[in-house]
Amino acid sequence: MRRSVVTSLLSLATLVVAVLSPTAASSAQAAPTDFYQAPSPLPAGQPGALIRTQPATVLATALTATATTVMYHSRDARNADIAVTGTVFTPTLLWLGAGPRPWVDLAVGTQGLGQQCAPSKQFVATTEQELEPVESLLANGWGVAVSDYEGYTTGSTPTYVAGVSEAHTVLDMARAATAVAGTGVSAATRWATMGYSQGGGASSWAASLAPSYAPDLRLTTDVSGGVPADIQNVAESLDGSLIGEGLQLYALIGLQQAYPGRFPLEDSLSAAGKATEASLKTQCVVQTLASFPAKRFSDYSTGETIQQFDARPDVAAVYAENNLINRPAPTVPVFQYHSTLDEIVPLGQARALNHIWCSDGVRTVFTTVPGDHITGETTGLPSAIAWLADRFAGRPAPTTCP
C-alpha cells in the first residue's frame, strides 16, 4: 500500500470504494467472456507459461509503454498449478543503454482482498497506487512486469503475505513477459525484483527463492522497502493500532487461504469475526484502513488474544515457514530501505533480516528514510531508482555490512 499521507487515504475512502465496488468493477470489465475466469481444468503449462493475454489501456503510461494484461501459470505455496494475472508494460522508448533492455519485476504493495482490487484492473481504472514507481521505471527505459499475485482470478481469495506463493507468482511473471509479443525479453535480459511494503516482502522472497525456483532468470539485484520479514511480529504489532487491525486480519485470512487445514483462523473467529472476514474479502485497502481504528484481534475472536492464537503449534509452524529470516539469503546485491517512523511494519524486524543477510555474505545496503510507512515508498524511490541504474550499468555494488 502507498499514498502520500494517511489522511489522503482515509479521505479518499468513500470515493474509491464507490469506484471500485464489485458492481462497478464488474461492469467496467464487461466482455463476452470474463478474462479473469481461470480455465477449469487448467491446461497443461510450465510455470510462467501464458494462458491468455489482452491489450490494456493504461492512460498514465500510454506515451511511454504499451500494456498487456496476462494470465499465466504459477505455483501456490503447496506447489500446485494455479492461474495468475498481471500486467506487462513494454517501453516504446528506444533503449540506448549497453546490452539488452533491462526489466524490473515489480511486486506491488497491499491492494485489498476484493477481486476488484487486482492491480491489473486498477491500472486500467487509473486507481492503482503503484503507478508512481511504474512511471519512474519506464522513464528510465526499463520494461516493467507486475503480478497481481495469487487470488485475483474470479471466485478466489488472495493469499496475502504468503511468502512462497508471492515469490512464485512474481518470478513467473517475469517468465510470462518473455512470451508476450514485442517485449524483446530473452534469456539474456537482466532482471531486478523490486517492491515496497507487501511488495517489499514479495520481492525479497522472490530474490531468496530465485536460485532454486527460477535459475533461468538472469536476476541482477533486488530493491525492497518496508519489508515485512517476520509476519508474526508484524501481525502482533498491529494489534490495537490506529489503522492496522484490518491489515492484521488480511494477513491471517491470506495465510488461512494459502495453508488450508493448517492455519485455523476460522475456528477462532466469533460470529462477528466471521462477518468481518466476509466483508474484508470484498474490500480494497483504502476502505479497510478507514474501517478498523484501534481494534484488536480479540474483538473478532471467541476470546483469544493475537498472542494466544499465534502460540498455537499449527499457527506457529505456518508463521515459521513464512519468516523470511529462515529462508536462504539472496545471491544478488540487495538495496533495503525502511521508514524511520514506520507504524505498520516494525523497523526492528527489517534490521534483523538485514543482519542475517549480511552474515550470510549478501552484498547489501540498508538505509532508513524519513517519514511513516505510507510515505516511505515515495521518499525512498529516488535512491531505489539510482541503485537500479548502477546495477544495470554494471557498477560494483556498495555495502553497509560490517
N, C-alpha and C positions, 0 to 999 in steps of 0.2 A: 504494500500500500504506500501511496505517496501523494501528498498535496503540499502546498507551500506552508500552510498552517492548519492546526487542528480546527480553529474556528471556521475556516473556509469549508472544511469537510462537513461540519455539523450544519452550517447554514445552507449548504447545497443539498442536504439530505432529501428534503421534500421534492425538490426539482428532479434530482437524479432518480429517486425511487419512482416518480411518475413516468419518466422517460424510459426507465429500464424495468418496468413491471413486466411480469411474464406475458401479459396480454399484448403490451406494446412491442416487446421483443419478438413475439411470435409473428405478429403482423408484419414487422419490419423484415423478417426473414422469409416471408411467404414466397413459396416457389412450388412448381409442380411436384417436387419431392423435397423432403427435409434433408438438406445436406448433412446435418449433424446426427441423423439417424444411422447408426453403425449397421452394416450388413449382419444378418444373423442366419446361419453361422458366418463368422468372418472367413473371407477367402484366405488361402494359404499365403504367407508372406513373411519374409525375414524382418527383424527389427529395422525400422526406417523405411520399409517399402511403402510406396504410395498406394492408397486405396482409391482416392478421388481428389480432384482439385477443382477450383472455380476461381475466376478472376475476382478481385476485390477492389472496391473503390475506397481509398483512404485519402481524404481530401488534404490532410496535413502533410502528406508525403508525396502528393501527386506530381510535383515538379522534380523530385529527386529520385523516385523509385516507382516501379510497378509492384503491385501487391497481389499475392495469390494465397487464397485460403486452401489449406490442405487437410486431408485426413490420412493418417499413416499408421502402420503397425508399430507397437511398442510392447513393453512387458511391465506388468504390475509388480508389486512388492513380493509376490509369490512366484514371479517369473511366468505368469500366464499371459498369453497373447491378448492384447487389447487394441482397440481403435482409439486414436488420439487426434485432436485437431490442433491447428496452429496457423501461423501466417509467415510467408516468406516475402521479404522486401528485397527486390533486385534493383540495385542502383542503376539509374540512367546516366549518371555522370561517368565520363571516361576515367578509367583508372590509370594514373600516371606514375604510380609507385613501382618499386622494384618487385619483380616476381608476380605471381598471380594475385588477384584481388583478395585481401583478407576478408573473413566473415566473422561476425560476432553472434554467438548463440546466447540470446538474451533471455534470462529467466525472470519472469515478472513477479512483482510483489502481490500482496493479498488482493484478491478480486471480490471474493464472496462466494458462497456455496450455491447460489441460484444459477441455473444454466444460462440465464440471460447475461450473466456477468463474464462469460468467456471472453478473453482478450480479443480473439479474432472477431467476435461480434461487436465489441466496443470500439475496436479500431475503425470499423465501418461507420459506427454511430457517432464517431468523434468524441466519445466519452472516456476513452481509455487513458488512465493515469500515467502509463509508461510511454506516451508519445514523446515526451521530452528527451529521454535517452535515445529512443529510436531516431529522432530527428538529428541529434548530435552525432550519432554513429554514421548515419547516411551522409551527413555533411562532410565527413572525412573520406567519403568514397567507399566505405566498407559495407558489405552486404550484411543483412540482419535477418535472423530466423528466430521466431518467437513461438514456443509451445504454449498451448492452453493448459497443459498438464492433464493428468488422468481425471475423468469425471465430468467433462463438459459435453459429452455426446448425449443425445436425447435419452432421458429416463435414468441417468446415472447420478452419482453424487461424488464431488471432488474428494480425493484422498489427501486433503490439506496437510502439509508438512510431513508427509510420509517420505522419508529421505530416499529410499531405494527407488520407489516409484518416480519421484521427481527427477532423480538422476537419469533413469532410463528414458523418460519422456523428453528431457532436454537433449540428451545425446542423440536420440533417434530423430529429433527434429533436425539436427544438422545432417544426418544421413538422408532424411527426406528431401532436404533442399537440393541435394545432388541430382535428384531425378526431376526437379521442376525445370521445365523448358526455359532456356535463356539465362539461367543463373551463372553458368560457367564454372560451377563448383566441381572440383575433381579431387582425386587423391592427393594432389599437390597443394590444395587450398589450406592456408593457415587459419586455424580457428582459435577464438578465445571464448571462454564462458564468462558470463557477466550477470550480476543481479544484485538486488537490494532487498532487505527485509526477508520475507519468504523467498524472494528471488535470490538473495544472498545465500540463504541456506541451500536452495536448489542448485545454484551454480557451484557452490563449494562441494556439494555431494557429487555433482557431475565430474568435477575435477578429480575428486577422490577415486571414483569408480571408473573413470575413462580408461586407464591402462588395462583393466580386466574386462570391462564390458564393451568398450569401443576402441580397441587398439588401432583400428583402421583410420580413425580421425587424427589429423595432424594438429593436436592441441598444443598451442603455443604458450598460453598463460590463462590465469583466472583472475577476475576482478570481482570481489564480493564485499558488500557493505551491509551493516546491520545484521550480521549473521546470527540466526537462532540455532547455535550448535547443539545446545542441550535443551531439548523440548520440555523436559520435566521442569527444569529450572525456570524456563520462560513461563510455563503454564502456572506454576505456583506464584511467581512474582506478579502475575496479572490478577490474582485473586483479590477482589475488593478495590481494584484500581479504578480511576475515574472513567476511563474509556475502554479498558482492556478485557472485561469479562466476556464480551462477545467473541473476541479473538481466542480466548482460552477455550470456549465451547467449540469454536471452529476446529481447533487442534484436536480436541477429544473426539469430535464427530469424524474428522478426517482419519484418525488412527483406527477408530472402530470400523470405518469403511474399508481401510486397507488390510486390516487383520481380523476378518470376521471370526467370531468364536474365541478370539484371544484377548480382546480389549473390551471388557463387559460394561461399557458405558450405559447401555440401555437398562441393565439390571439395577443401576444405581440411581436412575432418574425418577423423580416423583411424577405424578400426572402432569403437574405444571411444567416440570422439566422436559417431559416428552413433547408437550405442546410447543415449548420454546424451541426444541430441537427441530420440529417440523417447520416452524416459522423461519428459523435460521437457514434452512435448506432452500428457501425461496428468496433470500436477501442478497444484495450486493453490500460491499463493505461500508459504504457511506451510511446506509440505513442502520447497519449493525452498530457502528460506532456511536450513533446517536441514541441507541435504544437501551444501553446497559450501564448507566452510570453507577459506580460504586457497588456493584453486585458481586456476590461470591458464589462459588460452586455449590455451597450448602443451601443457597436459595433455590436451587433446582434439583438437588438430590433428595434422597429419602432420609437424609440426616448426616451423611458423611461430609467431612471437610475434603478439600482437594488433597491435603496431605494424607488423609486416611485412604482415599481412593488410590492415590499414587503408590501407597505402600503395599497394595495387593500384589502377590507374586506374579500373576499373569500380566498385570498392568506394568509393573516394574520391568519385566522382561521385554515388553514391546518398547518401552522407553529406552532401554539399554541398546536395543537394535537400531534405534533411531537417534542415538547420540553420536554426532559426527566425530567426537573426540576418540571414539572407539574404532573408527574406520581407518583404512590406510591413508597416509598422507599423500597429497598430490605429488606428481613428479615434475611439475612445471612451476615457474615462478608465480607467486601469488601476491596481489595487492589487496589488503584487507583494511577497511576503514569502518569507523563507528562513531556515532554522535556522543559527545561528552555528557549530555543530559538526556540520554535515551531513557524514556519512561515506559517503553514497551518491551524491548529486547535488552536485558541487562548487559552492561559493558563487561562485567567481570567474566562471564562465561565465554564471551568472544575473545577476551585476552587469554583465557585458559586454552582455547583452541589454538591460538597463535603460538603460545608457549610450546604446546605439544608438537606442532608442525615444525617449529624451529629446532626442537630437539631431535626430530626425525630427519633433519637435513634439508627441509624445504627452503629455497631462497625466497624469502617473503619480507614484505614491508607491512608493518601495522602502524596505522596513524589514526588520530581522532580528529573529528571536525566539530565546529561549534554548533549548538542548537539541539533540538529534540529529535525524536525518531523520525517524525514525518518530514521535517525539513532536511534531514541528513542526506537523502539521495541527491537533492539539488545542490547542496553545499559541497558534497564530495565528488560530483560529476566531473568538474574540470580536471581534477587530479586523476580520476579514473581514465578519462579520455587521453590524458598525457601519458599515462602508464601504457595504455594500449598502443599508442603511436610509437613509443620507444621499443616495445617488444616486437611489433610488426616490422619495425625498421632494423631489427637485429641487434639493437644496442644491449650491452650487458645489463642484467637486472641487478639493482642495488638490494640491500637487505638491512633490516633493523634488528636482526637476530644477534644475540651476544656473540 
